[in-house]
Each structure stands twice: as C-alpha cells, then as structure tokens.
Amino acid sequence: MSLQPISYRGRLVASVTAIRAFLIDELERRPPGDPELRFVLFMCCYARDVLTGELDGPYHEDDARRYAQAALIPDEILERDTLDVRHAADGLGVPVDELRAARAGYRAVRSSSL
C-alpha cells in the first residue's frame, strides 16, 4: 500500500492511499465547507488520482494545488479584470491566497500566449 503525504502551507495536513484520506485532527474538526478543508480535500483527490494511475505521477504539491484551484475556481472568475478577491473567495469557499495564486497563474498564461 502506498501512502502519499500531503503538505499545505508548509505543514503536513493529510496522508492519502488509493482508497482513503487521513486528515490531521485540526482539519477533521472543521465544519463542512471550511475553505482550507475543501482545498486540502481536493489536493487529496489529486494524490488519489496519481496513486491509482488515473493521472500521471509522480505527485507534486504544486500540481495538487493547481488541481484543487482548477476544480474549485471557475475560469469566469479568473477572467475578470476587476474582482473583490476576498468576497469572491468567500463565495467560492476557497482560501483567499489560492484565489490570488490562481488569478496570477491565469494571467501569466494569458500574457505569454499574446
């Protein structure tokens, strides 16, 4: 059995097998819909997809973050030039920093294709 550790913001937050995610107690106690919990769970989904061969590996934290961003943040939000990031992050249920990072990545890709 393979066990993939999941780190987020410089700390271990979960471990994932092909069939189960084990969260740290702090995240386990958070209410459903908590932005950090949701984000970490999607990172866990990415790890599971790598472990099962659904996605090519190896697992990388940056790829897991991009996977979670893509799953939780619609392109329509990233396309907006003006946006109240805090309000949008609250509405989407994602960490503010992740919305900012997704917007920066989207803009970098968009400007390199011009």
Secondary structure as GFF3:
##gff-version 3
##sequence-region A 1 114
A	DSSP	beta_strand	4	8	.	.	.	ID=ss1
A	DSSP	beta_strand	11	16	.	.	.	ID=ss2
A	DSSP	beta_strand	21	23	.	.	.	ID=ss3
A	DSSP	alpha_helix	25	28	.	.	.	ID=ss4
A	DSSP	alpha_helix	35	51	.	.	.	ID=ss5
A	DSSP	alpha_helix	61	72	.	.	.	ID=ss6
A	DSSP	alpha_helix	75	79	.	.	.	ID=ss7
A	DSSP	alpha_helix	85	92	.	.	.	ID=ss8
A	DSSP	alpha_helix	96	112	.	.	.	ID=ss9
###
